[in-house]
């Protein structure tokens, strides 16, 4: 059996932010590797037939969701500040640049810190440049990758692969064909890993 957890996430998702904090420790505890797979959440929903309104357009649900996110953050003992802006595509694409340099874990952690601890705009050049600098990347090369054919092409291929595998939301964790969706499914994931 594979000892890799395929981790589908979108930097825009606050629930993926929460799960990322726990996933790394859980994977290490059971000697599993995390394979970071950024996708576009909105497209995954549409590909699965979920064409309902976003949470942003349902005031009662949005109010509850923010309260719930704060409860989860308190439960994990981590900070939570909502991001500004909803465009995460370039930060998602940058994950592939980090993967090529064997720095995906550090990149994802710092990207989420800039977004959900600092409350930054994930699409702002200054935020992306700060992320690149934190990883020791050559900033101009990194920024060019986000706009180049290679970066967006790999992101597109990753999205299509996720749709083919039935990924309909984030965070989604998969080991082989087994899937767990949501920050609140870690007990089930951990049970599986413990038996693996």
VENGIWO-V437686 format. One record per residue. N is the residue number from 1. PHI is phi in radians with two decimals (NA if undefined). PSI is psi in whole degrees, 0 to 359 (none if undefined). OMEGA is omega in whole degrees, 0 to 359 (none if undefined). Layout:
BEGIN
n:N phi:PHI psi:PSI omega:OMEGA
n:N phi:PHI psi:PSI omega:OMEGA
END
This chain:
BEGIN
n:1 phi:NA psi:143 omega:178
n:2 phi:-1.08 psi:141 omega:175
n:3 phi:-1.89 psi:36 omega:178
n:4 phi:-2.09 psi:134 omega:173
n:5 phi:-1.74 psi:114 omega:174
n:6 phi:-1.36 psi:119 omega:187
n:7 phi:-1.98 psi:108 omega:179
n:8 phi:-1.64 psi:125 omega:185
n:9 phi:-2.58 psi:164 omega:172
n:10 phi:-2.38 psi:128 omega:181
n:11 phi:-0.99 psi:338 omega:180
n:12 phi:-1.21 psi:336 omega:188
n:13 phi:-1.44 psi:118 omega:177
n:14 phi:-1.18 psi:332 omega:179
n:15 phi:-1.27 psi:329 omega:173
n:16 phi:-1.20 psi:323 omega:174
n:17 phi:-0.98 psi:312 omega:181
n:18 phi:-1.10 psi:316 omega:185
n:19 phi:-1.23 psi:327 omega:180
n:20 phi:-1.04 psi:323 omega:181
n:21 phi:-1.07 psi:324 omega:184
n:22 phi:-1.59 psi:330 omega:186
n:23 phi:-1.08 psi:317 omega:183
n:24 phi:-1.03 psi:313 omega:180
n:25 phi:-1.15 psi:320 omega:181
n:26 phi:-1.13 psi:317 omega:180
n:27 phi:-1.10 psi:316 omega:180
n:28 phi:-1.11 psi:320 omega:182
n:29 phi:-1.01 psi:324 omega:184
n:30 phi:-1.90 psi:15 omega:176
n:31 phi:1.05 psi:47 omega:174
n:32 phi:-1.96 psi:154 omega:177
n:33 phi:-1.77 psi:144 omega:176
n:34 phi:-1.73 psi:125 omega:175
n:35 phi:-1.80 psi:107 omega:185
n:36 phi:-1.35 psi:125 omega:184
n:37 phi:-2.28 psi:90 omega:181
n:38 phi:-1.24 psi:138 omega:176
n:39 phi:-2.42 psi:170 omega:176
n:40 phi:-1.66 psi:113 omega:185
n:41 phi:-0.99 psi:314 omega:182
n:42 phi:-1.02 psi:319 omega:179
n:43 phi:-1.21 psi:322 omega:178
n:44 phi:-1.07 psi:319 omega:178
n:45 phi:-1.08 psi:312 omega:181
n:46 phi:-1.11 psi:319 omega:180
n:47 phi:-1.09 psi:332 omega:180
n:48 phi:-1.58 psi:0 omega:179
n:49 phi:1.61 psi:8 omega:179
n:50 phi:-1.61 psi:94 omega:182
n:51 phi:-1.94 psi:24 omega:178
n:52 phi:-1.26 psi:171 omega:181
n:53 phi:-1.17 psi:154 omega:177
n:54 phi:-1.24 psi:162 omega:178
n:55 phi:-1.02 psi:329 omega:181
n:56 phi:-1.07 psi:337 omega:184
n:57 phi:-1.74 psi:7 omega:179
n:58 phi:-2.15 psi:90 omega:189
n:59 phi:-0.94 psi:317 omega:181
n:60 phi:-1.13 psi:319 omega:180
n:61 phi:-1.20 psi:320 omega:180
n:62 phi:-1.10 psi:318 omega:179
n:63 phi:-1.07 psi:315 omega:178
n:64 phi:-1.12 psi:316 omega:184
n:65 phi:-1.05 psi:319 omega:179
n:66 phi:-1.13 psi:319 omega:176
n:67 phi:-1.10 psi:318 omega:181
n:68 phi:-1.15 psi:319 omega:178
n:69 phi:-1.06 psi:319 omega:178
n:70 phi:-1.15 psi:323 omega:177
n:71 phi:-1.09 psi:314 omega:180
n:72 phi:-1.09 psi:316 omega:180
n:73 phi:-1.07 psi:318 omega:177
n:74 phi:-1.09 psi:319 omega:180
n:75 phi:-1.06 psi:320 omega:180
n:76 phi:-1.48 psi:349 omega:182
n:77 phi:1.22 psi:37 omega:180
n:78 phi:-2.19 psi:156 omega:179
n:79 phi:-1.29 psi:157 omega:175
n:80 phi:-2.54 psi:118 omega:173
n:81 phi:-2.28 psi:125 omega:181
n:82 phi:-1.03 psi:143 omega:176
n:83 phi:-1.19 psi:161 omega:170
n:84 phi:-1.83 psi:135 omega:184
n:85 phi:1.47 psi:158 omega:183
n:86 phi:-2.17 psi:14 omega:181
n:87 phi:-1.77 psi:110 omega:183
n:88 phi:-1.98 psi:7 omega:188
n:89 phi:-0.99 psi:312 omega:184
n:90 phi:-1.19 psi:322 omega:178
n:91 phi:-1.16 psi:322 omega:175
n:92 phi:-1.05 psi:312 omega:181
n:93 phi:-1.03 psi:321 omega:181
n:94 phi:-1.04 psi:338 omega:178
n:95 phi:-0.99 psi:323 omega:181
n:96 phi:-1.18 psi:326 omega:175
n:97 phi:-1.08 psi:317 omega:179
n:98 phi:-1.19 psi:321 omega:178
n:99 phi:-1.02 psi:317 omega:181
n:100 phi:-1.10 psi:340 omega:181
n:101 phi:-1.89 psi:13 omega:179
n:102 phi:0.99 psi:40 omega:181
n:103 phi:-2.23 psi:25 omega:185
n:104 phi:-1.07 psi:315 omega:183
n:105 phi:-1.06 psi:312 omega:180
n:106 phi:-1.11 psi:319 omega:180
n:107 phi:-1.08 psi:312 omega:182
n:108 phi:-1.14 psi:317 omega:178
n:109 phi:-1.04 psi:315 omega:182
n:110 phi:-1.25 psi:324 omega:176
n:111 phi:-1.07 psi:315 omega:177
n:112 phi:-1.17 psi:325 omega:178
n:113 phi:-1.11 psi:315 omega:179
n:114 phi:-1.09 psi:326 omega:180
n:115 phi:-1.42 psi:302 omega:192
n:116 phi:-1.76 psi:358 omega:170
n:117 phi:-1.84 psi:312 omega:180
n:118 phi:-1.44 psi:343 omega:181
n:119 phi:1.24 psi:34 omega:184
n:120 phi:-1.44 psi:170 omega:175
n:121 phi:-1.61 psi:114 omega:187
n:122 phi:-1.12 psi:342 omega:183
n:123 phi:-1.77 psi:359 omega:183
n:124 phi:-1.33 psi:134 omega:181
n:125 phi:-0.95 psi:318 omega:183
n:126 phi:-1.12 psi:325 omega:178
n:127 phi:-1.21 psi:315 omega:180
n:128 phi:-1.14 psi:322 omega:178
n:129 phi:-1.18 psi:321 omega:177
n:130 phi:-1.12 psi:321 omega:177
n:131 phi:-1.09 psi:314 omega:179
n:132 phi:-1.07 psi:315 omega:180
n:133 phi:-1.08 psi:321 omega:181
n:134 phi:-1.10 psi:336 omega:181
n:135 phi:-1.70 psi:358 omega:183
n:136 phi:1.36 psi:19 omega:179
n:137 phi:-1.36 psi:153 omega:171
n:138 phi:-1.33 psi:114 omega:193
n:139 phi:-1.04 psi:313 omega:182
n:140 phi:-1.10 psi:321 omega:179
n:141 phi:-1.15 psi:317 omega:179
n:142 phi:-1.08 psi:312 omega:182
n:143 phi:-1.11 psi:324 omega:177
n:144 phi:-1.16 psi:322 omega:179
n:145 phi:-1.06 psi:324 omega:182
n:146 phi:-1.13 psi:334 omega:183
n:147 phi:-1.84 psi:347 omega:186
n:148 phi:-1.27 psi:172 omega:177
n:149 phi:-1.11 psi:320 omega:186
n:150 phi:-1.10 psi:309 omega:183
n:151 phi:-1.05 psi:302 omega:178
n:152 phi:-1.04 psi:325 omega:180
n:153 phi:-1.14 psi:319 omega:179
n:154 phi:-1.18 psi:323 omega:177
n:155 phi:-1.12 psi:317 omega:178
n:156 phi:-1.07 psi:314 omega:179
n:157 phi:-1.08 psi:321 omega:178
n:158 phi:-1.14 psi:321 omega:176
n:159 phi:-1.10 psi:313 omega:182
n:160 phi:-1.12 psi:322 omega:177
n:161 phi:-1.11 psi:318 omega:179
n:162 phi:-1.11 psi:317 omega:179
n:163 phi:-1.06 psi:318 omega:180
n:164 phi:-1.10 psi:330 omega:181
n:165 phi:-1.54 psi:1 omega:177
n:166 phi:1.49 psi:17 omega:178
n:167 phi:-1.31 psi:120 omega:185
n:168 phi:-2.02 psi:358 omega:181
n:169 phi:-2.95 psi:175 omega:177
n:170 phi:-2.30 psi:151 omega:357
n:171 phi:-1.33 psi:141 omega:174
n:172 phi:-2.18 psi:131 omega:176
n:173 phi:-2.00 psi:133 omega:179
n:174 phi:-2.30 psi:139 omega:168
n:175 phi:-2.18 psi:110 omega:188
n:176 phi:1.09 psi:234 omega:180
n:177 phi:-1.64 psi:356 omega:179
n:178 phi:-1.38 psi:134 omega:185
n:179 phi:-2.24 psi:142 omega:172
n:180 phi:-2.29 psi:126 omega:181
n:181 phi:-2.03 psi:129 omega:173
n:182 phi:1.90 psi:148 omega:177
n:183 phi:-1.08 psi:337 omega:184
n:184 phi:-1.64 psi:16 omega:181
n:185 phi:-1.91 psi:14 omega:185
n:186 phi:-1.19 psi:331 omega:179
n:187 phi:-1.09 psi:319 omega:180
n:188 phi:-1.22 psi:319 omega:177
n:189 phi:-1.07 psi:315 omega:182
n:190 phi:-1.14 psi:322 omega:176
n:191 phi:-1.03 psi:317 omega:180
n:192 phi:-1.11 psi:313 omega:182
n:193 phi:-1.11 psi:323 omega:180
n:194 phi:-1.13 psi:330 omega:181
n:195 phi:-1.56 psi:350 omega:185
n:196 phi:-1.23 psi:none omega:none
END
